[in-house]
Amino acid sequence: MTTILIVEDNEMNRNMLSRRLERNGFKILLAVDGEKGVAIARANLPDLILMDMSLPVVDGWQATRMLKSDARLKHIPIIALTAHAMANDRDKALEAGCNDYDTKPIELPRLLAKIAALLPAAAETSP
């Protein structure tokens, strides 16, 4: 089963997204800030990370840089999730090391397509 780590401080967003992804066949890990997200990624080696960029303690930009600088974790695809929809926010996320970028509110079909593009094997096992 494909494991996705959701790093999101907003409880409502975290719960909604985790439930929807679980219904689509993914195992979900949760973190409420960037520091915990990095720790959970190191302990569990998820297949993909959904990273909110506006996080407490360690923001998503820095957490992404930390993950991508770790030899054991740098291969894990990261999709930036943000309410910021400015053109340079996408570029900033990619520069930080994210593999893709999506805006909130999340449109599940669009997000699932991005997940499938980064994890072709996940697309084959998801319903």
Long-range contacts (C-beta under 8 A, 24 or more apart in sequence): 1-25, 1-26, 1-27, 1-125, 2-26, 2-27, 2-47, 2-48, 2-119, 2-121, 2-122, 2-125, 2-126, 3-27, 3-28, 3-29, 3-44, 3-46, 3-47, 3-48, 4-28, 4-29, 4-46, 4-47, 4-48, 4-49, 4-50, 4-115, 5-29, 5-30, 5-31, 5-37, 5-40, 5-41, 5-44, 5-46, 5-48, 5-49, 5-50, 6-30, 6-31, 6-49, 6-50, 7-31, 7-32, 7-33, 7-34, 7-36, 7-37, 7-49, 7-50, 7-51, 7-52, 7-55, 7-60, 7-63, 8-32, 8-50, 8-52, 8-55, 8-81, 9-33, 9-52, 9-54, 9-55, 9-56, 10-52, 13-52, 13-104, 13-106, 16-106, 17-50, 17-106, 20-108, 24-108, 24-112, 24-126, 24-127, 25-125, 25-126, 25-127, 26-122, 26-126, 32-56, 33-57, 33-58, 34-58, 34-59, 34-60, 34-62, 34-63, 34-66, 35-63, 37-63, 38-63, 38-66, 38-67, 41-67, 41-73, 41-76, 42-70, 42-72, 42-73, 45-72, 45-73, 45-76, 46-76, 47-76, 47-77, 47-119, 47-122, 48-76, 48-77, 48-78, 48-79, 48-115, 48-118, 48-119, 48-122, 49-76, 49-77, 49-78, 49-79, 50-78, 50-79, 50-81, 50-111, 51-78, 51-79, 51-80, 51-81, 51-98, 52-81, 52-82, 53-80, 53-81, 53-82, 53-84, 53-89, 53-93, 54-82, 54-83, 54-84, 60-96, 61-92, 61-93, 61-96, 64-93, 64-96, 64-97, 64-98, 65-96, 65-97, 67-97, 68-96, 68-97, 77-118, 77-119, 79-111, 79-114, 79-115, 79-118, 81-106
